[in-house]
């Protein structure tokens, strides 16, 4: 099950569980659309895999399967 991490790992932008512009790699590294389209150019800086739009968890399942709360932010961003 996806963790649905709460923020962009590059810039720290908050990403709600149903964010339409959240992107992940196969390891669930999570980024906002601005970083995905900009500095990352569609590639994860950790594994170099391609980034895909993160699916949203249906609202009625969020209580039973809550999103992650642990924030991960790269020191110095993803420059």
mmCIF file of the N, C-alpha and C atoms, coordinates in Angstrom:
data_MODEL
# 
_entry.id   MODEL 
# 
loop_
_atom_site.group_PDB 
_atom_site.id 
_atom_site.type_symbol 
_atom_site.label_atom_id 
_atom_site.label_alt_id 
_atom_site.label_comp_id 
_atom_site.label_asym_id 
_atom_site.label_entity_id 
_atom_site.label_seq_id 
_atom_site.pdbx_PDB_ins_code 
_atom_site.Cartn_x 
_atom_site.Cartn_y 
_atom_site.Cartn_z 
_atom_site.occupancy 
_atom_site.B_iso_or_equiv 
_atom_site.pdbx_formal_charge 
_atom_site.auth_seq_id 
_atom_site.auth_comp_id 
_atom_site.auth_asym_id 
_atom_site.auth_atom_id 
_atom_site.pdbx_PDB_model_num 
ATOM 1   N N  . UNK A 1 1  ? 0.841   -1.168 0.000   1.00 0.00 ? 1  UNK A N  1 
ATOM 2   C CA . UNK A 1 1  ? 0.000   0.000  0.000   1.00 0.00 ? 1  UNK A CA 1 
ATOM 3   C C  . UNK A 1 1  ? 0.890   1.238  0.000   1.00 0.00 ? 1  UNK A C  1 
ATOM 4   N N  . UNK A 1 2  ? 0.545   2.217  -0.795  1.00 0.00 ? 2  UNK A N  1 
ATOM 5   C CA . UNK A 1 2  ? 1.324   3.451  -0.864  1.00 0.00 ? 2  UNK A CA 1 
ATOM 6   C C  . UNK A 1 2  ? 1.299   4.205  0.461   1.00 0.00 ? 2  UNK A C  1 
ATOM 7   N N  . UNK A 1 3  ? 2.429   4.786  0.805   1.00 0.00 ? 3  UNK A N  1 
ATOM 8   C CA . UNK A 1 3  ? 2.524   5.565  2.040   1.00 0.00 ? 3  UNK A CA 1 
ATOM 9   C C  . UNK A 1 3  ? 1.778   6.893  1.947   1.00 0.00 ? 3  UNK A C  1 
ATOM 10  N N  . UNK A 1 4  ? 1.702   7.467  0.757   1.00 0.00 ? 4  UNK A N  1 
ATOM 11  C CA . UNK A 1 4  ? 1.145   8.807  0.565   1.00 0.00 ? 4  UNK A CA 1 
ATOM 12  C C  . UNK A 1 4  ? 1.883   9.810  1.461   1.00 0.00 ? 4  UNK A C  1 
ATOM 13  N N  . UNK A 1 5  ? 3.147   9.963  1.188   1.00 0.00 ? 5  UNK A N  1 
ATOM 14  C CA . UNK A 1 5  ? 3.990   10.868 1.973   1.00 0.00 ? 5  UNK A CA 1 
ATOM 15  C C  . UNK A 1 5  ? 3.456   12.299 1.903   1.00 0.00 ? 5  UNK A C  1 
ATOM 16  N N  . UNK A 1 6  ? 3.641   13.065 2.988   1.00 0.00 ? 6  UNK A N  1 
ATOM 17  C CA . UNK A 1 6  ? 2.957   14.350 3.122   1.00 0.00 ? 6  UNK A CA 1 
ATOM 18  C C  . UNK A 1 6  ? 3.605   15.560 2.463   1.00 0.00 ? 6  UNK A C  1 
ATOM 19  N N  . UNK A 1 7  ? 4.775   15.381 1.830   1.00 0.00 ? 7  UNK A N  1 
ATOM 20  C CA . UNK A 1 7  ? 5.464   16.561 1.300   1.00 0.00 ? 7  UNK A CA 1 
ATOM 21  C C  . UNK A 1 7  ? 6.414   16.206 0.163   1.00 0.00 ? 7  UNK A C  1 
ATOM 22  N N  . UNK A 1 8  ? 6.825   17.249 -0.553  1.00 0.00 ? 8  UNK A N  1 
ATOM 23  C CA . UNK A 1 8  ? 7.832   17.106 -1.602  1.00 0.00 ? 8  UNK A CA 1 
ATOM 24  C C  . UNK A 1 8  ? 9.196   16.954 -0.938  1.00 0.00 ? 8  UNK A C  1 
ATOM 25  N N  . UNK A 1 9  ? 9.957   15.971 -1.366  1.00 0.00 ? 9  UNK A N  1 
ATOM 26  C CA . UNK A 1 9  ? 11.271  15.728 -0.779  1.00 0.00 ? 9  UNK A CA 1 
ATOM 27  C C  . UNK A 1 9  ? 12.306  16.764 -1.201  1.00 0.00 ? 9  UNK A C  1 
ATOM 28  N N  . UNK A 1 10 ? 12.023  17.520 -2.247  1.00 0.00 ? 10 UNK A N  1 
ATOM 29  C CA . UNK A 1 10 ? 12.960  18.557 -2.707  1.00 0.00 ? 10 UNK A CA 1 
ATOM 30  C C  . UNK A 1 10 ? 12.747  19.886 -2.006  1.00 0.00 ? 10 UNK A C  1 
ATOM 31  N N  . UNK A 1 11 ? 11.507  20.383 -2.053  1.00 0.00 ? 11 UNK A N  1 
ATOM 32  C CA . UNK A 1 11 ? 11.242  21.741 -1.571  1.00 0.00 ? 11 UNK A CA 1 
ATOM 33  C C  . UNK A 1 11 ? 10.408  21.791 -0.305  1.00 0.00 ? 11 UNK A C  1 
ATOM 34  N N  . UNK A 1 12 ? 9.863   20.661 0.131   1.00 0.00 ? 12 UNK A N  1 
ATOM 35  C CA . UNK A 1 12 ? 9.085   20.624 1.362   1.00 0.00 ? 12 UNK A CA 1 
ATOM 36  C C  . UNK A 1 12 ? 7.622   20.997 1.203   1.00 0.00 ? 12 UNK A C  1 
ATOM 37  N N  . UNK A 1 13 ? 7.165   21.305 -0.005  1.00 0.00 ? 13 UNK A N  1 
ATOM 38  C CA . UNK A 1 13 ? 5.765   21.663 -0.236  1.00 0.00 ? 13 UNK A CA 1 
ATOM 39  C C  . UNK A 1 13 ? 4.840   20.585 0.298   1.00 0.00 ? 13 UNK A C  1 
ATOM 40  N N  . UNK A 1 14 ? 3.785   21.010 0.994   1.00 0.00 ? 14 UNK A N  1 
ATOM 41  C CA . UNK A 1 14 ? 2.789   20.072 1.512   1.00 0.00 ? 14 UNK A CA 1 
ATOM 42  C C  . UNK A 1 14 ? 2.039   19.422 0.358   1.00 0.00 ? 14 UNK A C  1 
ATOM 43  N N  . UNK A 1 15 ? 1.805   18.119 0.460   1.00 0.00 ? 15 UNK A N  1 
ATOM 44  C CA . UNK A 1 15 ? 1.054   17.366 -0.537  1.00 0.00 ? 15 UNK A CA 1 
ATOM 45  C C  . UNK A 1 15 ? -0.029  16.561 0.185   1.00 0.00 ? 15 UNK A C  1 
ATOM 46  N N  . UNK A 1 16 ? -1.264  16.997 0.070   1.00 0.00 ? 16 UNK A N  1 
ATOM 47  C CA . UNK A 1 16 ? -2.360  16.285 0.720   1.00 0.00 ? 16 UNK A CA 1 
ATOM 48  C C  . UNK A 1 16 ? -2.560  14.918 0.045   1.00 0.00 ? 16 UNK A C  1 
ATOM 49  N N  . UNK A 1 17 ? -3.232  13.990 0.702   1.00 0.00 ? 17 UNK A N  1 
ATOM 50  C CA . UNK A 1 17 ? -3.384  12.636 0.156   1.00 0.00 ? 17 UNK A CA 1 
ATOM 51  C C  . UNK A 1 17 ? -4.038  12.592 -1.226  1.00 0.00 ? 17 UNK A C  1 
ATOM 52  N N  . UNK A 1 18 ? -4.844  13.598 -1.546  1.00 0.00 ? 18 UNK A N  1 
ATOM 53  C CA . UNK A 1 18 ? -5.506  13.598 -2.855  1.00 0.00 ? 18 UNK A CA 1 
ATOM 54  C C  . UNK A 1 18 ? -4.909  14.637 -3.807  1.00 0.00 ? 18 UNK A C  1 
ATOM 55  N N  . UNK A 1 19 ? -3.661  15.044 -3.543  1.00 0.00 ? 19 UNK A N  1 
ATOM 56  C CA . UNK A 1 19 ? -3.005  16.048 -4.389  1.00 0.00 ? 19 UNK A CA 1 
ATOM 57  C C  . UNK A 1 19 ? -2.955  15.565 -5.837  1.00 0.00 ? 19 UNK A C  1 
ATOM 58  N N  . UNK A 1 20 ? -3.439  16.397 -6.744  1.00 0.00 ? 20 UNK A N  1 
ATOM 59  C CA . UNK A 1 20 ? -3.454  16.041 -8.161  1.00 0.00 ? 20 UNK A CA 1 
ATOM 60  C C  . UNK A 1 20 ? -2.076  16.184 -8.796  1.00 0.00 ? 20 UNK A C  1 
ATOM 61  N N  . UNK A 1 21 ? -1.192  16.905 -8.147  1.00 0.00 ? 21 UNK A N  1 
ATOM 62  C CA . UNK A 1 21 ? 0.128   17.160 -8.724  1.00 0.00 ? 21 UNK A CA 1 
ATOM 63  C C  . UNK A 1 21 ? 1.246   16.612 -7.839  1.00 0.00 ? 21 UNK A C  1 
ATOM 64  N N  . UNK A 1 22 ? 1.053   15.379 -7.338  1.00 0.00 ? 22 UNK A N  1 
ATOM 65  C CA . UNK A 1 22 ? 2.083   14.682 -6.569  1.00 0.00 ? 22 UNK A CA 1 
ATOM 66  C C  . UNK A 1 22 ? 2.662   13.589 -7.450  1.00 0.00 ? 22 UNK A C  1 
ATOM 67  N N  . UNK A 1 23 ? 3.973   13.403 -7.391  1.00 0.00 ? 23 UNK A N  1 
ATOM 68  C CA . UNK A 1 23 ? 4.678   12.472 -8.261  1.00 0.00 ? 23 UNK A CA 1 
ATOM 69  C C  . UNK A 1 23 ? 5.548   11.549 -7.424  1.00 0.00 ? 23 UNK A C  1 
ATOM 70  N N  . UNK A 1 24 ? 5.641   10.258 -7.821  1.00 0.00 ? 24 UNK A N  1 
ATOM 71  C CA . UNK A 1 24 ? 6.449   9.286  -7.089  1.00 0.00 ? 24 UNK A CA 1 
ATOM 72  C C  . UNK A 1 24 ? 7.268   8.432  -8.049  1.00 0.00 ? 24 UNK A C  1 
ATOM 73  N N  . UNK A 1 25 ? 8.353   7.858  -7.506  1.00 0.00 ? 25 UNK A N  1 
ATOM 74  C CA . UNK A 1 25 ? 9.118   6.847  -8.242  1.00 0.00 ? 25 UNK A CA 1 
ATOM 75  C C  . UNK A 1 25 ? 8.683   5.485  -7.710  1.00 0.00 ? 25 UNK A C  1 
ATOM 76  N N  . UNK A 1 26 ? 9.299   4.416  -8.167  1.00 0.00 ? 26 UNK A N  1 
ATOM 77  C CA . UNK A 1 26 ? 8.904   3.075  -7.735  1.00 0.00 ? 26 UNK A CA 1 
ATOM 78  C C  . UNK A 1 26 ? 9.246   2.804  -6.264  1.00 0.00 ? 26 UNK A C  1 
ATOM 79  N N  . UNK A 1 27 ? 10.094  3.658  -5.661  1.00 0.00 ? 27 UNK A N  1 
ATOM 80  C CA . UNK A 1 27 ? 10.417  3.528  -4.238  1.00 0.00 ? 27 UNK A CA 1 
ATOM 81  C C  . UNK A 1 27 ? 9.597   4.480  -3.385  1.00 0.00 ? 27 UNK A C  1 
ATOM 82  N N  . UNK A 1 28 ? 8.649   5.179  -4.005  1.00 0.00 ? 28 UNK A N  1 
ATOM 83  C CA . UNK A 1 28 ? 7.751   6.129  -3.356  1.00 0.00 ? 28 UNK A CA 1 
ATOM 84  C C  . UNK A 1 28 ? 8.412   7.430  -2.923  1.00 0.00 ? 28 UNK A C  1 
ATOM 85  N N  . UNK A 1 29 ? 9.596   7.727  -3.443  1.00 0.00 ? 29 UNK A N  1 
ATOM 86  C CA . UNK A 1 29 ? 10.132  9.063  -3.238  1.00 0.00 ? 29 UNK A CA 1 
ATOM 87  C C  . UNK A 1 29 ? 9.089   9.994  -3.823  1.00 0.00 ? 29 UNK A C  1 
ATOM 88  N N  . UNK A 1 30 ? 8.785   11.089 -3.143  1.00 0.00 ? 30 UNK A N  1 
ATOM 89  C CA . UNK A 1 30 ? 7.619   11.905 -3.478  1.00 0.00 ? 30 UNK A CA 1 
ATOM 90  C C  . UNK A 1 30 ? 8.014   13.343 -3.768  1.00 0.00 ? 30 UNK A C  1 
ATOM 91  N N  . UNK A 1 31 ? 7.443   13.896 -4.848  1.00 0.00 ? 31 UNK A N  1 
ATOM 92  C CA . UNK A 1 31 ? 7.797   15.250 -5.287  1.00 0.00 ? 31 UNK A CA 1 
ATOM 93  C C  . UNK A 1 31 ? 6.562   16.007 -5.765  1.00 0.00 ? 31 UNK A C  1 
ATOM 94  N N  . UNK A 1 32 ? 6.623   17.315 -5.676  1.00 0.00 ? 32 UNK A N  1 
ATOM 95  C CA . UNK A 1 32 ? 5.552   18.155 -6.200  1.00 0.00 ? 32 UNK A CA 1 
ATOM 96  C C  . UNK A 1 32 ? 5.736   18.319 -7.707  1.00 0.00 ? 32 UNK A C  1 
ATOM 97  N N  . UNK A 1 33 ? 4.717   18.782 -8.362  1.00 0.00 ? 33 UNK A N  1 
ATOM 98  C CA . UNK A 1 33 ? 4.765   18.965 -9.806  1.00 0.00 ? 33 UNK A CA 1 
ATOM 99  C C  . UNK A 1 33 ? 5.797   19.976 -10.253 1.00 0.00 ? 33 UNK A C  1 
ATOM 100 N N  . UNK A 1 34 ? 5.970   21.044 -9.478  1.00 0.00 ? 34 UNK A N  1 
ATOM 101 C CA . UNK A 1 34 ? 6.962   22.059 -9.851  1.00 0.00 ? 34 UNK A CA 1 
ATOM 102 C C  . UNK A 1 34 ? 8.363   21.465 -9.902  1.00 0.00 ? 34 UNK A C  1 
ATOM 103 N N  . UNK A 1 35 ? 8.725   20.674 -8.893  1.00 0.00 ? 35 UNK A N  1 
ATOM 104 C CA . UNK A 1 35 ? 10.056  20.052 -8.875  1.00 0.00 ? 35 UNK A CA 1 
ATOM 105 C C  . UNK A 1 35 ? 10.158  18.963 -9.947  1.00 0.00 ? 35 UNK A C  1 
ATOM 106 N N  . UNK A 1 36 ? 9.100   18.185 -10.121 1.00 0.00 ? 36 UNK A N  1 
ATOM 107 C CA . UNK A 1 36 ? 9.098   17.112 -11.127 1.00 0.00 ? 36 UNK A CA 1 
ATOM 108 C C  . UNK A 1 36 ? 9.331   17.679 -12.518 1.00 0.00 ? 36 UNK A C  1 
ATOM 109 N N  . UNK A 1 37 ? 8.650   18.778 -12.841 1.00 0.00 ? 37 UNK A N  1 
ATOM 110 C CA . UNK A 1 37 ? 8.778   19.378 -14.176 1.00 0.00 ? 37 UNK A CA 1 
ATOM 111 C C  . UNK A 1 37 ? 10.046  20.218 -14.305 1.00 0.00 ? 37 UNK A C  1 
ATOM 112 N N  . UNK A 1 38 ? 10.526  20.740 -13.187 1.00 0.00 ? 38 UNK A N  1 
ATOM 113 C CA . UNK A 1 38 ? 11.677  21.639 -13.215 1.00 0.00 ? 38 UNK A CA 1 
ATOM 114 C C  . UNK A 1 38 ? 12.994  20.940 -12.983 1.00 0.00 ? 38 UNK A C  1 
ATOM 115 N N  . UNK A 1 39 ? 13.531  21.094 -11.785 1.00 0.00 ? 39 UNK A N  1 
ATOM 116 C CA . UNK A 1 39 ? 14.878  20.622 -11.454 1.00 0.00 ? 39 UNK A CA 1 
ATOM 117 C C  . UNK A 1 39 ? 15.059  19.111 -11.666 1.00 0.00 ? 39 UNK A C  1 
ATOM 118 N N  . UNK A 1 40 ? 13.993  18.324 -11.517 1.00 0.00 ? 40 UNK A N  1 
ATOM 119 C CA . UNK A 1 40 ? 14.121  16.872 -11.652 1.00 0.00 ? 40 UNK A CA 1 
ATOM 120 C C  . UNK A 1 40 ? 13.945  16.373 -13.079 1.00 0.00 ? 40 UNK A C  1 
ATOM 121 N N  . UNK A 1 41 ? 13.296  17.152 -13.908 1.00 0.00 ? 41 UNK A N  1 
ATOM 122 C CA . UNK A 1 41 ? 13.061  16.769 -15.310 1.00 0.00 ? 41 UNK A CA 1 
ATOM 123 C C  . UNK A 1 41 ? 12.470  15.357 -15.433 1.00 0.00 ? 41 UNK A C  1 
ATOM 124 N N  . UNK A 1 42 ? 11.557  15.019 -14.508 1.00 0.00 ? 42 UNK A N  1 
ATOM 125 C CA . UNK A 1 42 ? 10.864  13.740 -14.595 1.00 0.00 ? 42 UNK A CA 1 
ATOM 126 C C  . UNK A 1 42 ? 11.616  12.533 -14.079 1.00 0.00 ? 42 UNK A C  1 
ATOM 127 N N  . UNK A 1 43 ? 12.766  12.733 -13.427 1.00 0.00 ? 43 UNK A N  1 
ATOM 128 C CA . UNK A 1 43 ? 13.586  11.620 -12.906 1.00 0.00 ? 43 UNK A CA 1 
ATOM 129 C C  . UNK A 1 43 ? 13.806  11.767 -11.404 1.00 0.00 ? 43 UNK A C  1 
ATOM 130 N N  . UNK A 1 44 ? 13.755  10.660 -10.697 1.00 0.00 ? 44 UNK A N  1 
ATOM 131 C CA . UNK A 1 44 ? 14.020  10.663 -9.261  1.00 0.00 ? 44 UNK A CA 1 
ATOM 132 C C  . UNK A 1 44 ? 15.516  10.869 -9.033  1.00 0.00 ? 44 UNK A C  1 
ATOM 133 N N  . UNK A 1 45 ? 15.912  11.809 -8.179  1.00 0.00 ? 45 UNK A N  1 
ATOM 134 C CA . UNK A 1 45 ? 17.335  12.031 -7.926  1.00 0.00 ? 45 UNK A CA 1 
ATOM 135 C C  . UNK A 1 45 ? 17.977  10.921 -7.091  1.00 0.00 ? 45 UNK A C  1 
ATOM 136 N N  . UNK A 1 46 ? 17.162  10.081 -6.473  1.00 0.00 ? 46 UNK A N  1 
ATOM 137 C CA . UNK A 1 46 ? 17.694  9.008  -5.634  1.00 0.00 ? 46 UNK A CA 1 
ATOM 138 C C  . UNK A 1 46 ? 17.985  7.739  -6.436  1.00 0.00 ? 46 UNK A C  1 
ATOM 139 N N  . UNK A 1 47 ? 17.040  7.327  -7.286  1.00 0.00 ? 47 UNK A N  1 
ATOM 140 C CA . UNK A 1 47 ? 17.201  6.063  -8.017  1.00 0.00 ? 47 UNK A CA 1 
ATOM 141 C C  . UNK A 1 47 ? 17.314  6.257  -9.533  1.00 0.00 ? 47 UNK A C  1 
ATOM 142 N N  . UNK A 1 48 ? 17.108  7.458  -10.005 1.00 0.00 ? 48 UNK A N  1 
ATOM 143 C CA . UNK A 1 48 ? 17.099  7.856  -11.419 1.00 0.00 ? 48 UNK A CA 1 
ATOM 144 C C  . UNK A 1 48 ? 15.928  7.267  -12.197 1.00 0.00 ? 48 UNK A C  1 
ATOM 145 N N  . UNK A 1 49 ? 14.981  6.648  -11.490 1.00 0.00 ? 49 UNK A N  1 
ATOM 146 C CA . UNK A 1 49 ? 13.783  6.125  -12.144 1.00 0.00 ? 49 UNK A CA 1 
ATOM 147 C C  . UNK A 1 49 ? 12.857  7.250  -12.569 1.00 0.00 ? 49 UNK A C  1 
ATOM 148 N N  . UNK A 1 50 ? 11.921  6.925  -13.473 1.00 0.00 ? 50 UNK A N  1 
ATOM 149 C CA . UNK A 1 50 ? 10.989  7.953  -13.927 1.00 0.00 ? 50 UNK A CA 1 
ATOM 150 C C  . UNK A 1 50 ? 9.917   8.197  -12.870 1.00 0.00 ? 50 UNK A C  1 
ATOM 151 N N  . UNK A 1 51 ? 9.403   9.401  -12.865 1.00 0.00 ? 51 UNK A N  1 
ATOM 152 C CA . UNK A 1 51 ? 8.364   9.786  -11.912 1.00 0.00 ? 51 UNK A CA 1 
ATOM 153 C C  . UNK A 1 51 ? 6.999   9.659  -12.571 1.00 0.00 ? 51 UNK A C  1 
ATOM 154 N N  . UNK A 1 52 ? 6.063   9.110  -11.798 1.00 0.00 ? 52 UNK A N  1 
ATOM 155 C CA . UNK A 1 52 ? 4.691   8.919  -12.251 1.00 0.00 ? 52 UNK A CA 1 
ATOM 156 C C  . UNK A 1 52 ? 3.754   9.650  -11.298 1.00 0.00 ? 52 UNK A C  1 
ATOM 157 N N  . UNK A 1 53 ? 2.610   10.075 -11.825 1.00 0.00 ? 53 UNK A N  1 
ATOM 158 C CA . UNK A 1 53 ? 1.616   10.739 -10.980 1.00 0.00 ? 53 UNK A CA 1 
ATOM 159 C C  . UNK A 1 53 ? 1.194   9.777  -9.867  1.00 0.00 ? 53 UNK A C  1 
ATOM 160 N N  . UNK A 1 54 ? 1.167   10.288 -8.643  1.00 0.00 ? 54 UNK A N  1 
ATOM 161 C CA . UNK A 1 54 ? 0.770   9.464  -7.504  1.00 0.00 ? 54 UNK A CA 1 
ATOM 162 C C  . UNK A 1 54 ? -0.750  9.319  -7.483  1.00 0.00 ? 54 UNK A C  1 
ATOM 163 N N  . UNK A 1 55 ? -1.252  8.097  -7.371  1.00 0.00 ? 55 UNK A N  1 
ATOM 164 C CA . UNK A 1 55 ? -2.704  7.924  -7.292  1.00 0.00 ? 55 UNK A CA 1 
ATOM 165 C C  . UNK A 1 55 ? -3.236  8.440  -5.958  1.00 0.00 ? 55 UNK A C  1 
ATOM 166 N N  . UNK A 1 56 ? -4.489  8.854  -5.974  1.00 0.00 ? 56 UNK A N  1 
ATOM 167 C CA . UNK A 1 56 ? -5.139  9.337  -4.745  1.00 0.00 ? 56 UNK A CA 1 
ATOM 168 C C  . UNK A 1 56 ? -5.876  8.179  -4.091  1.00 0.00 ? 56 UNK A C  1 
ATOM 169 N N  . UNK A 1 57 ? -5.838  8.149  -2.771  1.00 0.00 ? 57 UNK A N  1 
ATOM 170 C CA . UNK A 1 57 ? -6.607  7.156  -2.029  1.00 0.00 ? 57 UNK A CA 1 
ATOM 171 C C  . UNK A 1 57 ? -8.023  7.703  -1.854  1.00 0.00 ? 57 UNK A C  1 
ATOM 172 N N  . UNK A 1 58 ? -9.038  6.898  -2.083  1.00 0.00 ? 58 UNK A N  1 
ATOM 173 C CA . UNK A 1 58 ? -10.407 7.376  -1.910  1.00 0.00 ? 58 UNK A CA 1 
ATOM 174 C C  . UNK A 1 58 ? -10.625 7.919  -0.494  1.00 0.00 ? 58 UNK A C  1 
ATOM 175 N N  . UNK A 1 59 ? -11.336 9.013  -0.392  1.00 0.00 ? 59 UNK A N  1 
ATOM 176 C CA . UNK A 1 59 ? -11.548 9.697  0.894   1.00 0.00 ? 59 UNK A CA 1 
ATOM 177 C C  . UNK A 1 59 ? -12.140 8.766  1.950   1.00 0.00 ? 59 UNK A C  1 
ATOM 178 N N  . UNK A 1 60 ? -13.038 7.875  1.561   1.00 0.00 ? 60 UNK A N  1 
ATOM 179 C CA . UNK A 1 60 ? -13.677 7.003  2.548   1.00 0.00 ? 60 UNK A CA 1 
ATOM 180 C C  . UNK A 1 60 ? -12.717 5.956  3.126   1.00 0.00 ? 60 UNK A C  1 
ATOM 181 N N  . UNK A 1 61 ? -11.521 5.816  2.556   1.00 0.00 ? 61 UNK A N  1 
ATOM 182 C CA . UNK A 1 61 ? -10.548 4.850  3.076   1.00 0.00 ? 61 UNK A CA 1 
ATOM 183 C C  . UNK A 1 61 ? -9.406  5.505  3.858   1.00 0.00 ? 61 UNK A C  1 
ATOM 184 N N  . UNK A 1 62 ? -9.377  6.827  3.907   1.00 0.00 ? 62 UNK A N  1 
ATOM 185 C CA . UNK A 1 62 ? -8.275  7.512  4.595   1.00 0.00 ? 62 UNK A CA 1 
ATOM 186 C C  . UNK A 1 62 ? -8.255  7.259  6.096   1.00 0.00 ? 62 UNK A C  1 
ATOM 187 N N  . UNK A 1 63 ? -9.397  7.098  6.722   1.00 0.00 ? 63 UNK A N  1 
ATOM 188 C CA . UNK A 1 63 ? -9.418  6.827  8.164   1.00 0.00 ? 63 UNK A CA 1 
ATOM 189 C C  . UNK A 1 63 ? -8.864  5.442  8.465   1.00 0.00 ? 63 UNK A C  1 
ATOM 190 N N  . UNK A 1 64 ? -9.229  4.472  7.645   1.00 0.00 ? 64 UNK A N  1 
ATOM 191 C CA . UNK A 1 64 ? -8.758  3.102  7.855   1.00 0.00 ? 64 UNK A CA 1 
ATOM 192 C C  . UNK A 1 64 ? -7.303  2.929  7.429   1.00 0.00 ? 64 UNK A C  1 
ATOM 193 N N  . UNK A 1 65 ? -6.913  3.635  6.362   1.00 0.00 ? 65 UNK A N  1 
ATOM 194 C CA . UNK A 1 65 ? -5.558  3.550  5.820   1.00 0.00 ? 65 UNK A CA 1 
ATOM 195 C C  . UNK A 1 65 ? -4.988  4.971  5.705   1.00 0.00 ? 65 UNK A C  1 
ATOM 196 N N  . UNK A 1 66 ? -4.562  5.541  6.818   1.00 0.00 ? 66 UNK A N  1 
ATOM 197 C CA . UNK A 1 66 ? -4.124  6.949  6.809   1.00 0.00 ? 66 UNK A CA 1 
ATOM 198 C C  . UNK A 1 66 ? -2.812  7.146  6.048   1.00 0.00 ? 66 UNK A C  1 
ATOM 199 N N  . UNK A 1 67 ? -2.620  8.366  5.533   1.00 0.00 ? 67 UNK A N  1 
ATOM 200 C CA . UNK A 1 67 ? -1.360  8.683  4.861   1.00 0.00 ? 67 UNK A CA 1 
ATOM 201 C C  . UNK A 1 67 ? -0.223  8.777  5.871   1.00 0.00 ? 67 UNK A C  1 
ATOM 202 N N  . UNK A 1 68 ? 0.991   8.710  5.378   1.00 0.00 ? 68 UNK A N  1 
ATOM 203 C CA . UNK A 1 68 ? 2.176   8.837  6.233   1.00 0.00 ? 68 UNK A CA 1 
ATOM 204 C C  . UNK A 1 68 ? 2.241   10.233 6.842   1.00 0.00 ? 68 UNK A C  1 
ATOM 205 N N  . UNK A 1 69 ? 2.909   10.351 7.970   1.00 0.00 ? 69 UNK A N  1 
ATOM 206 C CA . UNK A 1 69 ? 3.103   11.655 8.609   1.00 0.00 ? 69 UNK A CA 1 
ATOM 207 C C  . UNK A 1 69 ? 4.576   12.055 8.666   1.00 0.00 ? 69 UNK A C  1 
ATOM 208 N N  . UNK A 1 70 ? 5.470   11.098 8.484   1.00 0.00 ? 70 UNK A N  1 
ATOM 209 C CA . UNK A 1 70 ? 6.911   11.373 8.536   1.00 0.00 ? 70 UNK A CA 1 
ATOM 210 C C  . UNK A 1 70 ? 7.325   12.175 7.308   1.00 0.00 ? 70 UNK A C  1 
ATOM 211 N N  . UNK A 1 71 ? 7.947   13.322 7.572   1.00 0.00 ? 71 UNK A N  1 
ATOM 212 C CA . UNK A 1 71 ? 8.396   14.209 6.498   1.00 0.00 ? 71 UNK A CA 1 
ATOM 213 C C  . UNK A 1 71 ? 9.838   13.882 6.119   1.00 0.00 ? 71 UNK A C  1 
ATOM 214 N N  . UNK A 1 72 ? 10.100  13.804 4.810   1.00 0.00 ? 72 UNK A N  1 
ATOM 215 C CA . UNK A 1 72 ? 11.445  13.590 4.292   1.00 0.00 ? 72 UNK A CA 1 
ATOM 216 C C  . UNK A 1 72 ? 11.751  14.765 3.376   1.00 0.00 ? 72 UNK A C  1 
ATOM 217 N N  . UNK A 1 73 ? 12.824  15.489 3.670   1.00 0.00 ? 73 UNK A N  1 
ATOM 218 C CA . UNK A 1 73 ? 13.240  16.611 2.825   1.00 0.00 ? 73 UNK A CA 1 
ATOM 219 C C  . UNK A 1 73 ? 14.740  16.522 2.659   1.00 0.00 ? 73 UNK A C  1 
ATOM 220 N N  . UNK A 1 74 ? 15.187  16.549 1.406   1.00 0.00 ? 74 UNK A N  1 
ATOM 221 C CA . UNK A 1 74 ? 16.630  16.510 1.124   1.00 0.00 ? 74 UNK A CA 1 
ATOM 222 C C  . UNK A 1 74 ? 17.301  17.773 1.640   1.00 0.00 ? 74 UNK A C  1 
ATOM 223 N N  . UNK A 1 75 ? 18.345  17.615 2.414   1.00 0.00 ? 75 UNK A N  1 
ATOM 224 C CA . UNK A 1 75 ? 19.096  18.769 2.881   1.00 0.00 ? 75 UNK A CA 1 
ATOM 225 C C  . UNK A 1 75 ? 19.668  19.505 1.674   1.00 0.00 ? 75 UNK A C  1 
ATOM 226 N N  . UNK A 1 76 ? 19.343  20.761 1.526   1.00 0.00 ? 76 UNK A N  1 
ATOM 227 C CA . UNK A 1 76 ? 19.816  21.546 0.389   1.00 0.00 ? 76 UNK A CA 1 
ATOM 228 C C  . UNK A 1 76 ? 18.938  21.397 -0.850  1.00 0.00 ? 76 UNK A C  1 
ATOM 229 N N  . UNK A 1 77 ? 17.828  20.669 -0.744  1.00 0.00 ? 77 UNK A N  1 
ATOM 230 C CA . UNK A 1 77 ? 16.935  20.500 -1.885  1.00 0.00 ? 77 UNK A CA 1 
ATOM 231 C C  . UNK A 1 77 ? 17.484  19.528 -2.911  1.00 0.00 ? 77 UNK A C  1 
ATOM 232 N N  . UNK A 1 78 ? 17.015  19.644 -4.118  1.00 0.00 ? 78 UNK A N  1 
ATOM 233 C CA . UNK A 1 78 ? 17.403  18.719 -5.188  1.00 0.00 ? 78 UNK A CA 1 
ATOM 234 C C  . UNK A 1 78 ? 18.175  19.423 -6.299  1.00 0.00 ? 78 UNK A C  1 
ATOM 235 N N  . UNK A 1 79 ? 18.870  20.447 -5.971  1.00 0.00 ? 79 UNK A N  1 
ATOM 236 C CA . UNK A 1 79 ? 19.603  21.205 -6.998  1.00 0.00 ? 79 UNK A CA 1 
ATOM 237 C C  . UNK A 1 79 ? 20.686  20.379 -7.651  1.00 0.00 ? 79 UNK A C  1 
# 
